[in-house]
Amino acid sequence: MSKALSSEEIDEKRSALIDCALSILETEGLAALTVRRLAEVSGVSRQTPYLYFKDKAELIDAMRIAGLNKMTASATEAAACAPQDNYIEQLRNIGQSYAQFGLKNPAVYKLVFTPIRPDEPPSPEHKKAIEANQTVAESRMNKAAADGLLNLPPDRLNNVFWAALHGLITLRTEKLINDDETFEQIRADIERTLATGFINKGGR
């Protein structure tokens, strides 16, 4: 009789399966991601993934949450590289991190923002991941607004910030912008345009 796993071991094995599934998604595409393929690549029995996910839909939800959490961690780390009181520089770093993640992990990025079951509300864990991701930029915007640096409400600015970056990443991953130099120029221009549009005169 096999030894029962601890909660920590269960979480580790579940996370390992999610990471493997994300790798399959990125290298082989969503159509190739089956529970059988996950078991094969992970080196486990065909039934093992079902011990952690009741079906493929639950696996994909877990992948979406993991993708969001990875994006959040990368953006938070990037923001920490800027001076603690320079919120504008932190936002620039967050935007760059966001773009880099989307370009490096296009399939995962697309999955994060493409609901498989759009009519169903997100699970509490998924909702928590969404809120944490939104807070990375929005919290800096709130602080910048409190310091009088912004001329647009933080919630509206956060929507503009996300829409501009998301649109640019999507155009790039859909190969509507193929040239590296052109992409970087547009990204820099978006950053400059946003800055001059939302920063009050005399702001940092």
mmCIF file of the C-alpha atoms, coordinates in Angstrom:
data_MODEL
# 
_entry.id   MODEL 
# 
loop_
_atom_site.group_PDB 
_atom_site.id 
_atom_site.type_symbol 
_atom_site.label_atom_id 
_atom_site.label_alt_id 
_atom_site.label_comp_id 
_atom_site.label_asym_id 
_atom_site.label_entity_id 
_atom_site.label_seq_id 
_atom_site.pdbx_PDB_ins_code 
_atom_site.Cartn_x 
_atom_site.Cartn_y 
_atom_site.Cartn_z 
_atom_site.occupancy 
_atom_site.B_iso_or_equiv 
_atom_site.pdbx_formal_charge 
_atom_site.auth_seq_id 
_atom_site.auth_comp_id 
_atom_site.auth_asym_id 
_atom_site.auth_atom_id 
_atom_site.pdbx_PDB_model_num 
ATOM 1   C CA . MET A 1 1   ? 0.000   0.000  0.000   1.00 0.00 ? 1   MET A CA 1 
ATOM 2   C CA . SER A 1 2   ? 1.460   3.327  -1.068  1.00 0.00 ? 2   SER A CA 1 
ATOM 3   C CA . LYS A 1 3   ? 2.087   6.021  1.515   1.00 0.00 ? 3   LYS A CA 1 
ATOM 4   C CA . ALA A 1 4   ? -0.439  8.854  1.624   1.00 0.00 ? 4   ALA A CA 1 
ATOM 5   C CA . LEU A 1 5   ? 0.938   12.146 0.333   1.00 0.00 ? 5   LEU A CA 1 
ATOM 6   C CA . SER A 1 6   ? 1.129   15.213 2.541   1.00 0.00 ? 6   SER A CA 1 
ATOM 7   C CA . SER A 1 7   ? -0.711  18.375 1.493   1.00 0.00 ? 7   SER A CA 1 
ATOM 8   C CA . GLU A 1 8   ? 2.659   19.908 0.548   1.00 0.00 ? 8   GLU A CA 1 
ATOM 9   C CA . GLU A 1 9   ? 3.520   16.908 -1.646  1.00 0.00 ? 9   GLU A CA 1 
ATOM 10  C CA . ILE A 1 10  ? 0.106   17.055 -3.300  1.00 0.00 ? 10  ILE A CA 1 
ATOM 11  C CA . ASP A 1 11  ? 0.588   20.757 -4.068  1.00 0.00 ? 11  ASP A CA 1 
ATOM 12  C CA . GLU A 1 12  ? 4.077   20.072 -5.468  1.00 0.00 ? 12  GLU A CA 1 
ATOM 13  C CA . LYS A 1 13  ? 2.873   17.290 -7.754  1.00 0.00 ? 13  LYS A CA 1 
ATOM 14  C CA . ARG A 1 14  ? -0.099  19.352 -8.898  1.00 0.00 ? 14  ARG A CA 1 
ATOM 15  C CA . SER A 1 15  ? 2.167   22.323 -9.646  1.00 0.00 ? 15  SER A CA 1 
ATOM 16  C CA . ALA A 1 16  ? 4.563   20.062 -11.546 1.00 0.00 ? 16  ALA A CA 1 
ATOM 17  C CA . LEU A 1 17  ? 1.704   18.809 -13.721 1.00 0.00 ? 17  LEU A CA 1 
ATOM 18  C CA . ILE A 1 18  ? 0.534   22.372 -14.368 1.00 0.00 ? 18  ILE A CA 1 
ATOM 19  C CA . ASP A 1 19  ? 4.054   23.463 -15.367 1.00 0.00 ? 19  ASP A CA 1 
ATOM 20  C CA . CYS A 1 20  ? 4.311   20.481 -17.699 1.00 0.00 ? 20  CYS A CA 1 
ATOM 21  C CA . ALA A 1 21  ? 0.927   21.319 -19.222 1.00 0.00 ? 21  ALA A CA 1 
ATOM 22  C CA . LEU A 1 22  ? 2.027   24.929 -19.770 1.00 0.00 ? 22  LEU A CA 1 
ATOM 23  C CA . SER A 1 23  ? 5.165   23.667 -21.515 1.00 0.00 ? 23  SER A CA 1 
ATOM 24  C CA . ILE A 1 24  ? 3.105   21.417 -23.803 1.00 0.00 ? 24  ILE A CA 1 
ATOM 25  C CA . LEU A 1 25  ? 0.776   24.324 -24.572 1.00 0.00 ? 25  LEU A CA 1 
ATOM 26  C CA . GLU A 1 26  ? 3.673   26.592 -25.493 1.00 0.00 ? 26  GLU A CA 1 
ATOM 27  C CA . THR A 1 27  ? 5.559   24.067 -27.623 1.00 0.00 ? 27  THR A CA 1 
ATOM 28  C CA . GLU A 1 28  ? 2.767   21.982 -29.155 1.00 0.00 ? 28  GLU A CA 1 
ATOM 29  C CA . GLY A 1 29  ? -0.384  24.090 -28.944 1.00 0.00 ? 29  GLY A CA 1 
ATOM 30  C CA . LEU A 1 30  ? -3.714  23.790 -27.154 1.00 0.00 ? 30  LEU A CA 1 
ATOM 31  C CA . ALA A 1 31  ? -5.024  21.076 -29.489 1.00 0.00 ? 31  ALA A CA 1 
ATOM 32  C CA . ALA A 1 32  ? -2.129  18.815 -28.477 1.00 0.00 ? 32  ALA A CA 1 
ATOM 33  C CA . LEU A 1 33  ? -2.806  19.288 -24.788 1.00 0.00 ? 33  LEU A CA 1 
ATOM 34  C CA . THR A 1 34  ? -4.707  16.219 -23.684 1.00 0.00 ? 34  THR A CA 1 
ATOM 35  C CA . VAL A 1 35  ? -4.680  14.451 -20.338 1.00 0.00 ? 35  VAL A CA 1 
ATOM 36  C CA . ARG A 1 36  ? -3.042  11.484 -22.061 1.00 0.00 ? 36  ARG A CA 1 
ATOM 37  C CA . ARG A 1 37  ? -0.306  13.697 -23.509 1.00 0.00 ? 37  ARG A CA 1 
ATOM 38  C CA . LEU A 1 38  ? 0.238   15.328 -20.122 1.00 0.00 ? 38  LEU A CA 1 
ATOM 39  C CA . ALA A 1 39  ? 0.655   11.917 -18.491 1.00 0.00 ? 39  ALA A CA 1 
ATOM 40  C CA . GLU A 1 40  ? 3.060   10.834 -21.229 1.00 0.00 ? 40  GLU A CA 1 
ATOM 41  C CA . VAL A 1 41  ? 5.288   13.898 -20.975 1.00 0.00 ? 41  VAL A CA 1 
ATOM 42  C CA . SER A 1 42  ? 5.147   13.908 -17.166 1.00 0.00 ? 42  SER A CA 1 
ATOM 43  C CA . GLY A 1 43  ? 6.122   10.244 -16.975 1.00 0.00 ? 43  GLY A CA 1 
ATOM 44  C CA . VAL A 1 44  ? 3.085   9.221  -14.940 1.00 0.00 ? 44  VAL A CA 1 
ATOM 45  C CA . SER A 1 45  ? 0.202   6.833  -15.530 1.00 0.00 ? 45  SER A CA 1 
ATOM 46  C CA . ARG A 1 46  ? -2.749  7.958  -17.609 1.00 0.00 ? 46  ARG A CA 1 
ATOM 47  C CA . GLN A 1 47  ? -4.933  8.096  -14.514 1.00 0.00 ? 47  GLN A CA 1 
ATOM 48  C CA . THR A 1 48  ? -2.573  10.137 -12.355 1.00 0.00 ? 48  THR A CA 1 
ATOM 49  C CA . PRO A 1 49  ? -3.596  13.596 -13.691 1.00 0.00 ? 49  PRO A CA 1 
ATOM 50  C CA . TYR A 1 50  ? -7.201  12.795 -12.745 1.00 0.00 ? 50  TYR A CA 1 
ATOM 51  C CA . LEU A 1 51  ? -6.111  12.597 -9.111  1.00 0.00 ? 51  LEU A CA 1 
ATOM 52  C CA . TYR A 1 52  ? -5.405  16.345 -9.295  1.00 0.00 ? 52  TYR A CA 1 
ATOM 53  C CA . PHE A 1 53  ? -7.859  17.602 -11.959 1.00 0.00 ? 53  PHE A CA 1 
ATOM 54  C CA . LYS A 1 54  ? -11.332 16.203 -12.514 1.00 0.00 ? 54  LYS A CA 1 
ATOM 55  C CA . ASP A 1 55  ? -11.208 16.961 -16.251 1.00 0.00 ? 55  ASP A CA 1 
ATOM 56  C CA . LYS A 1 56  ? -9.358  18.945 -18.915 1.00 0.00 ? 56  LYS A CA 1 
ATOM 57  C CA . ALA A 1 57  ? -11.436 22.058 -18.226 1.00 0.00 ? 57  ALA A CA 1 
ATOM 58  C CA . GLU A 1 58  ? -10.269 22.107 -14.612 1.00 0.00 ? 58  GLU A CA 1 
ATOM 59  C CA . LEU A 1 59  ? -6.679  21.588 -15.766 1.00 0.00 ? 59  LEU A CA 1 
ATOM 60  C CA . ILE A 1 60  ? -6.949  24.555 -18.136 1.00 0.00 ? 60  ILE A CA 1 
ATOM 61  C CA . ASP A 1 61  ? -8.433  26.728 -15.389 1.00 0.00 ? 61  ASP A CA 1 
ATOM 62  C CA . ALA A 1 62  ? -5.453  25.819 -13.201 1.00 0.00 ? 62  ALA A CA 1 
ATOM 63  C CA . MET A 1 63  ? -3.096  26.665 -16.072 1.00 0.00 ? 63  MET A CA 1 
ATOM 64  C CA . ARG A 1 64  ? -4.748  30.044 -16.540 1.00 0.00 ? 64  ARG A CA 1 
ATOM 65  C CA . ILE A 1 65  ? -4.361  30.827 -12.837 1.00 0.00 ? 65  ILE A CA 1 
ATOM 66  C CA . ALA A 1 66  ? -0.725  29.720 -12.904 1.00 0.00 ? 66  ALA A CA 1 
ATOM 67  C CA . GLY A 1 67  ? -0.064  31.877 -15.966 1.00 0.00 ? 67  GLY A CA 1 
ATOM 68  C CA . LEU A 1 68  ? -1.587  34.916 -14.274 1.00 0.00 ? 68  LEU A CA 1 
ATOM 69  C CA . ASN A 1 69  ? 0.460   34.288 -11.136 1.00 0.00 ? 69  ASN A CA 1 
ATOM 70  C CA . LYS A 1 70  ? 3.665   34.048 -13.183 1.00 0.00 ? 70  LYS A CA 1 
ATOM 71  C CA . MET A 1 71  ? 2.845   37.346 -14.910 1.00 0.00 ? 71  MET A CA 1 
ATOM 72  C CA . THR A 1 72  ? 2.151   38.970 -11.554 1.00 0.00 ? 72  THR A CA 1 
ATOM 73  C CA . ALA A 1 73  ? 5.401   37.713 -10.046 1.00 0.00 ? 73  ALA A CA 1 
ATOM 74  C CA . SER A 1 74  ? 7.430   38.968 -13.026 1.00 0.00 ? 74  SER A CA 1 
ATOM 75  C CA . ALA A 1 75  ? 5.784   42.403 -12.958 1.00 0.00 ? 75  ALA A CA 1 
ATOM 76  C CA . THR A 1 76  ? 6.209   42.724 -9.196  1.00 0.00 ? 76  THR A CA 1 
ATOM 77  C CA . GLU A 1 77  ? 9.886   41.851 -9.470  1.00 0.00 ? 77  GLU A CA 1 
ATOM 78  C CA . ALA A 1 78  ? 10.340  44.358 -12.305 1.00 0.00 ? 78  ALA A CA 1 
ATOM 79  C CA . ALA A 1 79  ? 8.639   47.119 -10.313 1.00 0.00 ? 79  ALA A CA 1 
ATOM 80  C CA . ALA A 1 80  ? 10.956  46.466 -7.371  1.00 0.00 ? 80  ALA A CA 1 
ATOM 81  C CA . CYS A 1 81  ? 13.959  47.332 -9.575  1.00 0.00 ? 81  CYS A CA 1 
ATOM 82  C CA . ALA A 1 82  ? 12.858  50.995 -9.680  1.00 0.00 ? 82  ALA A CA 1 
ATOM 83  C CA . PRO A 1 83  ? 13.227  53.440 -6.759  1.00 0.00 ? 83  PRO A CA 1 
ATOM 84  C CA . GLN A 1 84  ? 10.556  52.899 -4.126  1.00 0.00 ? 84  GLN A CA 1 
ATOM 85  C CA . ASP A 1 85  ? 9.066   56.386 -4.521  1.00 0.00 ? 85  ASP A CA 1 
ATOM 86  C CA . ASN A 1 86  ? 9.339   56.601 -8.321  1.00 0.00 ? 86  ASN A CA 1 
ATOM 87  C CA . TYR A 1 87  ? 5.949   55.213 -9.297  1.00 0.00 ? 87  TYR A CA 1 
ATOM 88  C CA . ILE A 1 88  ? 6.233   56.253 -12.934 1.00 0.00 ? 88  ILE A CA 1 
ATOM 89  C CA . GLU A 1 89  ? 9.475   54.330 -13.386 1.00 0.00 ? 89  GLU A CA 1 
ATOM 90  C CA . GLN A 1 90  ? 7.896   51.352 -11.666 1.00 0.00 ? 90  GLN A CA 1 
ATOM 91  C CA . LEU A 1 91  ? 5.003   51.500 -14.138 1.00 0.00 ? 91  LEU A CA 1 
ATOM 92  C CA . ARG A 1 92  ? 7.437   51.603 -17.053 1.00 0.00 ? 92  ARG A CA 1 
ATOM 93  C CA . ASN A 1 93  ? 9.123   48.477 -15.689 1.00 0.00 ? 93  ASN A CA 1 
ATOM 94  C CA . ILE A 1 94  ? 5.779   46.764 -15.218 1.00 0.00 ? 94  ILE A CA 1 
ATOM 95  C CA . GLY A 1 95  ? 4.817   47.524 -18.819 1.00 0.00 ? 95  GLY A CA 1 
ATOM 96  C CA . GLN A 1 96  ? 8.098   46.142 -20.123 1.00 0.00 ? 96  GLN A CA 1 
ATOM 97  C CA . SER A 1 97  ? 7.711   43.005 -18.001 1.00 0.00 ? 97  SER A CA 1 
ATOM 98  C CA . TYR A 1 98  ? 4.154   42.538 -19.251 1.00 0.00 ? 98  TYR A CA 1 
ATOM 99  C CA . ALA A 1 99  ? 5.259   42.801 -22.882 1.00 0.00 ? 99  ALA A CA 1 
ATOM 100 C CA . GLN A 1 100 ? 8.240   40.488 -22.381 1.00 0.00 ? 100 GLN A CA 1 
ATOM 101 C CA . PHE A 1 101 ? 6.074   37.824 -20.757 1.00 0.00 ? 101 PHE A CA 1 
ATOM 102 C CA . GLY A 1 102 ? 3.519   37.965 -23.554 1.00 0.00 ? 102 GLY A CA 1 
ATOM 103 C CA . LEU A 1 103 ? 6.151   37.661 -26.274 1.00 0.00 ? 103 LEU A CA 1 
ATOM 104 C CA . LYS A 1 104 ? 8.122   34.920 -24.534 1.00 0.00 ? 104 LYS A CA 1 
ATOM 105 C CA . ASN A 1 105 ? 5.014   32.885 -23.686 1.00 0.00 ? 105 ASN A CA 1 
ATOM 106 C CA . PRO A 1 106 ? 2.483   33.717 -26.427 1.00 0.00 ? 106 PRO A CA 1 
ATOM 107 C CA . ALA A 1 107 ? 0.346   30.591 -26.018 1.00 0.00 ? 107 ALA A CA 1 
ATOM 108 C CA . VAL A 1 108 ? 0.158   30.940 -22.238 1.00 0.00 ? 108 VAL A CA 1 
ATOM 109 C CA . TYR A 1 109 ? -0.563  34.661 -22.587 1.00 0.00 ? 109 TYR A CA 1 
ATOM 110 C CA . LYS A 1 110 ? -3.403  33.949 -25.010 1.00 0.00 ? 110 LYS A CA 1 
ATOM 111 C CA . LEU A 1 111 ? -4.829  31.273 -22.720 1.00 0.00 ? 111 LEU A CA 1 
ATOM 112 C CA . VAL A 1 112 ? -4.827  33.666 -19.766 1.00 0.00 ? 112 VAL A CA 1 
ATOM 113 C CA . PHE A 1 113 ? -7.054  36.122 -21.634 1.00 0.00 ? 113 PHE A CA 1 
ATOM 114 C CA . THR A 1 114 ? -9.233  33.639 -23.543 1.00 0.00 ? 114 THR A CA 1 
ATOM 115 C CA . PRO A 1 115 ? -11.875 32.052 -21.293 1.00 0.00 ? 115 PRO A CA 1 
ATOM 116 C CA . ILE A 1 116 ? -12.709 28.471 -22.240 1.00 0.00 ? 116 ILE A CA 1 
ATOM 117 C CA . ARG A 1 117 ? -16.035 28.724 -20.416 1.00 0.00 ? 117 ARG A CA 1 
ATOM 118 C CA . PRO A 1 118 ? -17.000 32.404 -20.838 1.00 0.00 ? 118 PRO A CA 1 
ATOM 119 C CA . ASP A 1 119 ? -20.508 31.956 -19.423 1.00 0.00 ? 119 ASP A CA 1 
ATOM 120 C CA . GLU A 1 120 ? -19.202 30.729 -16.077 1.00 0.00 ? 120 GLU A CA 1 
ATOM 121 C CA . PRO A 1 121 ? -17.868 33.123 -13.447 1.00 0.00 ? 121 PRO A CA 1 
ATOM 122 C CA . PRO A 1 122 ? -14.232 32.674 -12.411 1.00 0.00 ? 122 PRO A CA 1 
ATOM 123 C CA . SER A 1 123 ? -13.516 30.460 -9.443  1.00 0.00 ? 123 SER A CA 1 
ATOM 124 C CA . PRO A 1 124 ? -12.482 32.181 -6.187  1.00 0.00 ? 124 PRO A CA 1 
ATOM 125 C CA . GLU A 1 125 ? -8.850  31.209 -6.871  1.00 0.00 ? 125 GLU A CA 1 
ATOM 126 C CA . HIS A 1 126 ? -9.034  32.540 -10.438 1.00 0.00 ? 126 HIS A CA 1 
ATOM 127 C CA . LYS A 1 127 ? -10.679 35.774 -9.260  1.00 0.00 ? 127 LYS A CA 1 
ATOM 128 C CA . LYS A 1 128 ? -7.927  36.204 -6.658  1.00 0.00 ? 128 LYS A CA 1 
ATOM 129 C CA . ALA A 1 129 ? -5.265  35.767 -9.364  1.00 0.00 ? 129 ALA A CA 1 
ATOM 130 C CA . ILE A 1 130 ? -6.971  38.338 -11.607 1.00 0.00 ? 130 ILE A CA 1 
ATOM 131 C CA . GLU A 1 131 ? -7.193  40.887 -8.797  1.00 0.00 ? 131 GLU A CA 1 
ATOM 132 C CA . ALA A 1 132 ? -3.558  40.339 -7.795  1.00 0.00 ? 132 ALA A CA 1 
ATOM 133 C CA . ASN A 1 133 ? -2.451  40.881 -11.390 1.00 0.00 ? 133 ASN A CA 1 
ATOM 134 C CA . GLN A 1 134 ? -4.478  44.083 -11.742 1.00 0.00 ? 134 GLN A CA 1 
ATOM 135 C CA . THR A 1 135 ? -3.214  45.423 -8.422  1.00 0.00 ? 135 THR A CA 1 
ATOM 136 C CA . VAL A 1 136 ? 0.450   45.441 -9.491  1.00 0.00 ? 136 VAL A CA 1 
ATOM 137 C CA . ALA A 1 137 ? -0.031  48.455 -11.777 1.00 0.00 ? 137 ALA A CA 1 
ATOM 138 C CA . GLU A 1 138 ? -3.115  49.921 -10.128 1.00 0.00 ? 138 GLU A CA 1 
ATOM 139 C CA . SER A 1 139 ? -1.487  50.223 -6.693  1.00 0.00 ? 139 SER A CA 1 
ATOM 140 C CA . ARG A 1 140 ? 1.338   52.313 -8.190  1.00 0.00 ? 140 ARG A CA 1 
ATOM 141 C CA . MET A 1 141 ? -1.179  54.447 -10.040 1.00 0.00 ? 141 MET A CA 1 
ATOM 142 C CA . ASN A 1 142 ? -3.117  55.042 -6.821  1.00 0.00 ? 142 ASN A CA 1 
ATOM 143 C CA . LYS A 1 143 ? 0.063   56.220 -5.089  1.00 0.00 ? 143 LYS A CA 1 
ATOM 144 C CA . ALA A 1 144 ? 1.024   58.411 -8.041  1.00 0.00 ? 144 ALA A CA 1 
ATOM 145 C CA . ALA A 1 145 ? -2.464  59.945 -8.034  1.00 0.00 ? 145 ALA A CA 1 
ATOM 146 C CA . ALA A 1 146 ? -2.217  60.612 -4.286  1.00 0.00 ? 146 ALA A CA 1 
ATOM 147 C CA . ASP A 1 147 ? 1.038   62.492 -4.965  1.00 0.00 ? 147 ASP A CA 1 
ATOM 148 C CA . GLY A 1 148 ? -0.705  64.612 -7.603  1.00 0.00 ? 148 GLY A CA 1 
ATOM 149 C CA . LEU A 1 149 ? 1.256   63.124 -10.500 1.00 0.00 ? 149 LEU A CA 1 
ATOM 150 C CA . LEU A 1 150 ? -1.705  61.981 -12.599 1.00 0.00 ? 150 LEU A CA 1 
ATOM 151 C CA . ASN A 1 151 ? -4.441  63.811 -14.465 1.00 0.00 ? 151 ASN A CA 1 
ATOM 152 C CA . LEU A 1 152 ? -6.527  60.665 -15.072 1.00 0.00 ? 152 LEU A CA 1 
ATOM 153 C CA . PRO A 1 153 ? -8.243  58.540 -12.387 1.00 0.00 ? 153 PRO A CA 1 
ATOM 154 C CA . PRO A 1 154 ? -6.184  55.396 -11.604 1.00 0.00 ? 154 PRO A CA 1 
ATOM 155 C CA . ASP A 1 155 ? -8.949  52.949 -12.527 1.00 0.00 ? 155 ASP A CA 1 
ATOM 156 C CA . ARG A 1 156 ? -9.369  54.531 -15.974 1.00 0.00 ? 156 ARG A CA 1 
ATOM 157 C CA . LEU A 1 157 ? -5.628  54.792 -16.473 1.00 0.00 ? 157 LEU A CA 1 
ATOM 158 C CA . ASN A 1 158 ? -5.198  51.119 -15.580 1.00 0.00 ? 158 ASN A CA 1 
ATOM 159 C CA . ASN A 1 159 ? -7.663  50.214 -18.344 1.00 0.00 ? 159 ASN A CA 1 
ATOM 160 C CA . VAL A 1 160 ? -5.780  52.364 -20.872 1.00 0.00 ? 160 VAL A CA 1 
ATOM 161 C CA . PHE A 1 161 ? -2.447  50.926 -19.724 1.00 0.00 ? 161 PHE A CA 1 
ATOM 162 C CA . TRP A 1 162 ? -3.681  47.345 -20.134 1.00 0.00 ? 162 TRP A CA 1 
ATOM 163 C CA . ALA A 1 163 ? -5.498  47.941 -23.438 1.00 0.00 ? 163 ALA A CA 1 
ATOM 164 C CA . ALA A 1 164 ? -2.462  49.577 -25.066 1.00 0.00 ? 164 ALA A CA 1 
ATOM 165 C CA . LEU A 1 165 ? -0.031  46.836 -24.010 1.00 0.00 ? 165 LEU A CA 1 
ATOM 166 C CA . HIS A 1 166 ? -2.441  43.989 -24.685 1.00 0.00 ? 166 HIS A CA 1 
ATOM 167 C CA . GLY A 1 167 ? -3.190  45.339 -28.141 1.00 0.00 ? 167 GLY A CA 1 
ATOM 168 C CA . LEU A 1 168 ? 0.491   45.670 -28.973 1.00 0.00 ? 168 LEU A CA 1 
ATOM 169 C CA . ILE A 1 169 ? 1.334   42.160 -27.743 1.00 0.00 ? 169 ILE A CA 1 
ATOM 170 C CA . THR A 1 170 ? -1.593  40.701 -29.676 1.00 0.00 ? 170 THR A CA 1 
ATOM 171 C CA . LEU A 1 171 ? -0.539  42.438 -32.885 1.00 0.00 ? 171 LEU A CA 1 
ATOM 172 C CA . ARG A 1 172 ? 2.963   41.055 -32.427 1.00 0.00 ? 172 ARG A CA 1 
ATOM 173 C CA . THR A 1 173 ? 1.942   37.479 -31.633 1.00 0.00 ? 173 THR A CA 1 
ATOM 174 C CA . GLU A 1 174 ? -0.542  37.492 -34.534 1.00 0.00 ? 174 GLU A CA 1 
ATOM 175 C CA . LYS A 1 175 ? 2.409   38.518 -36.764 1.00 0.00 ? 175 LYS A CA 1 
ATOM 176 C CA . LEU A 1 176 ? 0.800   41.790 -37.765 1.00 0.00 ? 176 LEU A CA 1 
ATOM 177 C CA . ILE A 1 177 ? 3.985   43.469 -36.534 1.00 0.00 ? 177 ILE A CA 1 
ATOM 178 C CA . ASN A 1 178 ? 6.902   41.314 -37.682 1.00 0.00 ? 178 ASN A CA 1 
ATOM 179 C CA . ASP A 1 179 ? 9.878   43.614 -37.431 1.00 0.00 ? 179 ASP A CA 1 
ATOM 180 C CA . ASP A 1 180 ? 11.698  43.770 -34.066 1.00 0.00 ? 180 ASP A CA 1 
ATOM 181 C CA . GLU A 1 181 ? 12.764  47.372 -34.537 1.00 0.00 ? 181 GLU A CA 1 
ATOM 182 C CA . THR A 1 182 ? 9.249   48.464 -35.448 1.00 0.00 ? 182 THR A CA 1 
ATOM 183 C CA . PHE A 1 183 ? 7.805   46.677 -32.427 1.00 0.00 ? 183 PHE A CA 1 
ATOM 184 C CA . GLU A 1 184 ? 10.288  48.296 -30.040 1.00 0.00 ? 184 GLU A CA 1 
ATOM 185 C CA . GLN A 1 185 ? 9.659   51.712 -31.554 1.00 0.00 ? 185 GLN A CA 1 
ATOM 186 C CA . ILE A 1 186 ? 5.892   51.347 -31.134 1.00 0.00 ? 186 ILE A CA 1 
ATOM 187 C CA . ARG A 1 187 ? 6.333   50.089 -27.575 1.00 0.00 ? 187 ARG A CA 1 
ATOM 188 C CA . ALA A 1 188 ? 8.539   53.094 -26.738 1.00 0.00 ? 188 ALA A CA 1 
ATOM 189 C CA . ASP A 1 189 ? 6.066   55.468 -28.403 1.00 0.00 ? 189 ASP A CA 1 
ATOM 190 C CA . ILE A 1 190 ? 3.175   53.983 -26.435 1.00 0.00 ? 190 ILE A CA 1 
ATOM 191 C CA . GLU A 1 191 ? 5.153   54.458 -23.242 1.00 0.00 ? 191 GLU A CA 1 
ATOM 192 C CA . ARG A 1 192 ? 5.981   58.051 -24.159 1.00 0.00 ? 192 ARG A CA 1 
ATOM 193 C CA . THR A 1 193 ? 2.432   58.855 -25.264 1.00 0.00 ? 193 THR A CA 1 
ATOM 194 C CA . LEU A 1 194 ? 0.929   57.418 -22.100 1.00 0.00 ? 194 LEU A CA 1 
ATOM 195 C CA . ALA A 1 195 ? 3.405   59.330 -19.960 1.00 0.00 ? 195 ALA A CA 1 
ATOM 196 C CA . THR A 1 196 ? 2.795   62.693 -21.600 1.00 0.00 ? 196 THR A CA 1 
ATOM 197 C CA . GLY A 1 197 ? -0.935  62.036 -21.550 1.00 0.00 ? 197 GLY A CA 1 
ATOM 198 C CA . PHE A 1 198 ? -1.419  61.097 -17.935 1.00 0.00 ? 198 PHE A CA 1 
ATOM 199 C CA . ILE A 1 199 ? 1.412   62.798 -16.051 1.00 0.00 ? 199 ILE A CA 1 
ATOM 200 C CA . ASN A 1 200 ? 0.710   66.301 -14.755 1.00 0.00 ? 200 ASN A CA 1 
ATOM 201 C CA . LYS A 1 201 ? 3.164   69.019 -15.679 1.00 0.00 ? 201 LYS A CA 1 
ATOM 202 C CA . GLY A 1 202 ? 6.032   68.889 -13.218 1.00 0.00 ? 202 GLY A CA 1 
ATOM 203 C CA . GLY A 1 203 ? 5.360   65.220 -12.441 1.00 0.00 ? 203 GLY A CA 1 
ATOM 204 C CA . ARG A 1 204 ? 8.166   62.720 -12.418 1.00 0.00 ? 204 ARG A CA 1 
# 
